[in-house]
Amino acid sequence: MIRENEIRENEVAVAPPSAQDAGLEFIGRISTPWTSRMETPRQGRHDGPVCVIDVFEPWDRALEGVAKFERLEVLYWLDRSRRDLVLQSPASNGKIHGTFSLRTPVRPNPIGTSIVVLDKIEGNRLFVRGLDCLDGTPLLDLKPDRTLFKPIAPPQAGDFQTGESDTAHYCQKA
């Protein structure tokens, strides 16, 4: 098994540029059962353990209306991830993949995202299933799962743009 900061065969690391402030604000903290990346699931499961998202003041007021959604998209900062690999070998077999073709936590801007099932809300605490991050991970944002969300605002011109043809477009090339 590879250790957390080792470079596998054929992986390539680069010197990341100096940090610049993107103006991100951590709005909460996530509690999970996992303290090591080596024990954290690679993808969250909706039948996994209940995890707790604590939303800090004054952002806790933004939870108004969240309880009506079955699933939420959680965005978080993978604060303990390395940020320098551009080519990675997730299977440790020497075959490489570009970082942007993987859902790895090792990325230039380590933003994690999970679609979670909302079990309940108690005050500023959300109890969810489906996370795949370490205990103490900083929370960036919460959104309703886009597949369940119908915009509240009136339509605008871009909402009606469908493209040049009636053929279906798929996310992954055949």
C-alpha positions as a printed NumPy array, in Angstrom:
array([[  0.   ,   0.   ,   0.   ],
       [  1.268,   3.447,  -0.856],
       [  1.771,   5.967,   1.943],
       [ -0.048,   9.29 ,   1.798],
       [  2.747,  11.513,   0.437],
       [  4.7  ,   9.092,  -1.719],
       [  4.827,   9.438,  -5.473],
       [  3.882,   6.244,  -7.299],
       [  5.569,   4.968, -10.428],
       [  5.136,   7.409, -13.362],
       [  3.367,  10.052, -11.251],
       [  4.495,  13.634, -11.834],
       [  4.579,  16.406,  -9.248],
       [  5.068,  20.099,  -9.989],
       [  5.962,  23.059,  -7.806],
       [  2.63 ,  24.752,  -7.101],
       [  2.47 ,  28.542,  -7.431],
       [  2.465,  30.616,  -4.277],
       [ -0.91 ,  30.816,  -2.582],
       [ -3.283,  33.622,  -3.458],
       [ -6.356,  34.528,  -1.493],
       [ -9.455,  33.468,  -3.402],
       [-11.661,  35.009,  -0.736],
       [-13.037,  31.663,   0.468],
       [-14.739,  31.588,   3.835],
       [-15.069,  28.364,   5.786],
       [-18.693,  28.331,   6.884],
       [-18.577,  25.219,   9.044],
       [-16.8  ,  22.019,   9.95 ],
       [-17.548,  18.39 ,   9.06 ],
       [-17.37 ,  15.509,  11.557],
       [-16.802,  12.024,  10.147],
       [-15.471,   8.747,  11.579],
       [-12.29 ,   8.948,   9.459],
       [ -8.979,  10.419,  10.654],
       [ -6.723,   9.073,   7.889],
       [ -7.047,   9.202,   4.123],
       [ -6.091,   5.52 ,   4.08 ],
       [ -9.361,   4.599,   5.854],
       [-11.669,   7.119,   4.185],
       [-13.983,   5.715,   1.502],
       [-13.102,   6.692,  -2.065],
       [-16.694,   7.729,  -2.72 ],
       [-19.351,   8.43 ,  -0.131],
       [-22.236,   5.981,   0.117],
       [-25.794,   6.866,   1.015],
       [-25.918,   3.81 ,   3.274],
       [-22.669,   4.86 ,   4.991],
       [-22.32 ,   6.237,   8.509],
       [-24.095,   9.36 ,   9.683],
       [-21.756,  12.357,   9.573],
       [-22.41 ,  15.774,  11.096],
       [-22.011,  19.145,   9.412],
       [-21.804,  22.057,  11.853],
       [-22.593,  25.412,  10.216],
       [-20.996,  28.409,  11.958],
       [-22.74 ,  31.664,  12.856],
       [-23.797,  33.817,  11.08 ],
       [-24.11 ,  31.305,   8.229],
       [-26.45 ,  29.033,  10.222],
       [-29.356,  31.333,   9.319],
       [-28.823,  30.288,   5.684],
       [-30.122,  26.797,   6.592],
       [-33.694,  28.123,   6.398],
       [-35.564,  25.868,   3.925],
       [-32.837,  23.223,   3.607],
       [-34.875,  20.602,   5.494],
       [-37.287,  20.228,   2.553],
       [-34.561,  18.644,   0.407],
       [-33.807,  14.93 ,   0.465],
       [-30.268,  15.368,  -0.884],
       [-27.698,  18.139,  -0.689],
       [-24.462,  18.86 ,  -2.486],
       [-21.703,  19.53 ,   0.041],
       [-18.548,  21.362,  -1.021],
       [-15.556,  21.19 ,   1.282],
       [-11.871,  22.082,   1.43 ],
       [ -9.6  ,  19.04 ,   1.517],
       [ -7.144,  20.821,   3.798],
       [ -4.807,  17.862,   4.316],
       [ -4.419,  16.931,   0.643],
       [ -1.263,  17.499,  -1.316],
       [ -1.67 ,  19.875,  -4.242],
       [  1.247,  19.187,  -6.537],
       [  0.463,  16.119,  -8.673],
       [ -0.514,  16.627, -12.31 ],
       [ -0.212,  12.952, -13.34 ],
       [ -1.378,  10.237, -10.949],
       [ -1.473,   6.437, -10.783],
       [ -4.453,   5.647,  -8.552],
       [ -4.166,   1.885,  -9.049],
       [ -0.42 ,   1.941,  -8.235],
       [  0.156,  -0.005, -11.452],
       [  2.257,   2.597, -13.271],
       [ -0.62 ,   3.642, -15.575],
       [ -1.081,   7.389, -15.281],
       [ -4.07 ,   9.711, -15.515],
       [ -4.238,  13.492, -15.519],
       [ -5.467,  14.891, -12.222],
       [ -8.462,  16.523, -13.914],
       [ -9.663,  13.129, -15.182],
       [ -9.883,  11.773, -11.622],
       [-11.987,  12.455,  -8.537],
       [ -8.871,  12.33 ,  -6.371],
       [ -8.465,  14.683,  -3.395],
       [ -4.952,  15.457,  -4.674],
       [ -5.556,  18.49 ,  -6.899],
       [ -4.337,  22.089,  -7.32 ],
       [ -7.384,  23.442,  -5.482],
       [ -8.522,  20.582,  -3.247],
       [-12.261,  21.18 ,  -3.341],
       [-14.279,  18.093,  -2.494],
       [-17.917,  17.556,  -3.34 ],
       [-20.418,  14.912,  -2.296],
       [-24.116,  14.403,  -2.823],
       [-25.43 ,  13.44 ,   0.604],
       [-28.741,  12.239,   1.984],
       [-30.078,  14.579,   4.647],
       [-31.282,  12.583,   7.676],
       [-32.204,  15.499,   9.935],
       [-31.323,  19.011,  11.055],
       [-30.927,  20.068,  14.691],
       [-30.251,  23.781,  14.971],
       [-27.022,  24.465,  13.079],
       [-26.184,  20.751,  12.701],
       [-26.995,  18.648,   9.648],
       [-26.914,  14.861,   9.964],
       [-26.083,  13.342,   6.59 ],
       [-24.963,  10.136,   4.874],
       [-22.671,   9.968,   1.863],
       [-19.54 ,  11.917,   2.789],
       [-16.004,  10.853,   1.932],
       [-13.804,  13.318,   3.812],
       [-11.667,  13.386,   6.939],
       [-12.932,  14.369,  10.37 ],
       [-12.598,  18.127,  10.862],
       [-12.753,  19.012,   7.156],
       [-13.685,  22.692,   6.586],
       [-17.071,  23.32 ,   4.931],
       [-17.192,  25.638,   1.91 ],
       [-20.827,  25.524,   0.817],
       [-24.131,  23.64 ,   0.781],
       [-26.584,  23.489,  -2.12 ],
       [-29.704,  21.502,  -2.922],
       [-28.915,  18.557,  -5.201],
       [-29.404,  20.08 ,  -8.646],
       [-31.436,  17.083,  -9.821],
       [-34.051,  17.903,  -7.159],
       [-33.94 ,  21.682,  -7.36 ],
       [-36.212,  23.857,  -9.462],
       [-35.033,  27.49 ,  -9.547],
       [-37.208,  29.873,  -7.555],
       [-36.188,  32.96 ,  -9.581],
       [-37.991,  33.751, -12.846],
       [-36.513,  32.247, -16.057],
       [-33.902,  34.146, -18.031],
       [-32.762,  33.899, -21.656],
       [-30.062,  31.25 , -21.096],
       [-32.595,  28.87 , -19.562],
       [-34.053,  28.28 , -23.026],
       [-30.827,  27.66 , -24.956],
       [-30.775,  24.011, -25.973],
       [-28.035,  23.833, -28.617],
       [-28.056,  23.349, -32.366],
       [-29.698,  19.945, -32.65 ],
       [-32.21 ,  17.695, -31.   ],
       [-29.718,  14.867, -30.448],
       [-28.836,  13.785, -26.951],
       [-25.467,  14.816, -25.581],
       [-23.685,  12.55 , -23.142],
       [-21.142,  13.527, -20.507],
       [-18.625,  10.813, -21.398],
       [-17.319,  10.104, -24.859],
       [-18.063,   6.676, -26.266]])
